[in-house]
Amino acid sequence: MTTDTMKLKDYHKSITVNISAREALDYINRVSEWRATNFKGNSEKLDDIFTVRFGKTFVTFKIIEFLPDKKVVWLVTDCFLDWLKNKKEWKDTKINWEISTNKSAQQISMTHIGLVPGIECYNDCEKGWNFYVGESLLKLITQQKGVPDTPIRQH
């Protein structure tokens, strides 16, 4: 399988918002307001490290690429995904955020590189990212109030 073929399968979600590129990146960086209130560390610049927790589950990220008003990439340096057999399934995956301007609006595109169909987490994690990016982050941007910590999985 080529790298191009694998990229097509990575989880992807986009939203379009009527704000500046700088504001879009600022909202993404406000992780505790749209993803998890149990947040430790910093998520604003290159080499920042932060951890989000949901009960026993945690994910630690490091910002490995940062292009102001354009792109930020988070590397998963450690994780414990409590509900999975492979508790470290996200380790070494990347969350790639890209911002592109279309007239006065910004398209925020998020790709979870390494989250592909066929891995144990895919279905639950797809639902989670669809909610956190497509609803919670969008509400933070449009209504100034995200909905972090919302349980997504149905067991």
N, C-alpha and C positions, 0 to 999 in steps of 0.2 A: 504494500500500500504506500503510495507516495505521500509526502507531506501535504501537498495540495488537496488530495482526497481526504486526508484526516481532518484538515481545517474545516472542510465543508460540514463535518459532523459535530464539531464542537458546539456546545450550547450557545445560543445567541439571542439577544433581546435588544430592541431599539425603542426609544420614545422620542417624540419631538415636542419641544417646549419653546415658548416665546420669551427667552431670556438671552443674555449675552453668553459667550463661550466661557468667560471667566466665572460668571455666576453658576453656570452648569457644573464646572469643575469644583467650585466651592460647595455646592450641594452634595455632590458625590462624596467629597471629603468628610461630610458631616454624618459619618457612619452611624453614630449612636442615635441619630434622629430618624433614620429610616430602616436600619437593619437590626441592631441590638443595643439596648440601653446598658447592658453589662459589657462595657467597652473599656479597655485599658490600653494606654499608649497614645501615639500620635499618628494621624493619617493625612498629613498636609504637604509633605515634601519628600524628595528623594531620600532613601535610606530610613525613613520612618518605619517603625514596627508597631503593630497594634493587634490586639486579640479581642475577639467577640465570643461571648459565652451564652449558651442556652442550656441551663441545667448542667448535666455532665458533659455535654457536647461543647467543644471549643475549636476555633480556627485562629491561627496566628498568621498574619500577613506581613510582608516587607514590601515597601514601595521600591521597585527596581528600575522603573523608568518614569520620568515625569517631564512632560513638555507642556509648559503653561498654555492654557486655553485650547489644548489639542488632545492630550493623551496622558493617561496614568495607567501603570501596570502594577498589579499586586501579585506577588509570589506567595503561595502557601508554604510556609516554612515548617509548620507543625499543625497537627489537628488530632482530634479525637471525636469521631462521628459515632456517637453512642448507639444509634439504632442499626448500624451496619455490621456485617461480619468483618469486613476489612475497615477497621476504625481509622486507618490512615489513608483512605482512598483519595482524598484531595491533596495529600502531600506532594509538593513539586508541581502542582497545577498552577495556572496563572489566570487572573481576572484582568482582562484587557478592556479598558474604557477609552473610547475615542469620541471626540466631539467634532462635528462638522457643521458648517453654517450653510443654511439654505434660505436665502433672502434674509429676513430678520429672525428666523427661528433657528434653533440648534437641534441637531439630531444627536442624541446620546446613544451610542452603540456599546453594548457590553457583550463580550465573548468570554466564556469560561473555557479556556484552552485546557483540554484534558478531560472535560466533562462530556463524554460521548455516549450515544446509545449503546446499550449492551453492558455497561458497568452497573454495579449494584445500585448506586445512588441515583442514576440518571432520572428515573421517573419522579421520585420525591424531590430531587434537587431542581429539576426543571420546573415543577410546580412552585417550589420555594422562590427561585429566581424570578419566575414570571410575576409572582406576587410582589416581592421586594423591589424589583426594578419597575415593573409595569404598573404597580399600584402605590406602594409605600413611598418610593423615591418620587414618583410623579405627584403624589399628594403633598409631599414636603415642598416641592417646587411650586405647585399651583395653589395650594391652600395653606402653606407654611406650617403644616402638621403632618408628618409621616406617621406610619403605624408600625414601629419596630416591635419585635418580640411576638408577633402574631403567629400562633401555631398553624402550620400548613399541612403537615402530614396527617393522613387518616390511617390509623392502625386498628 
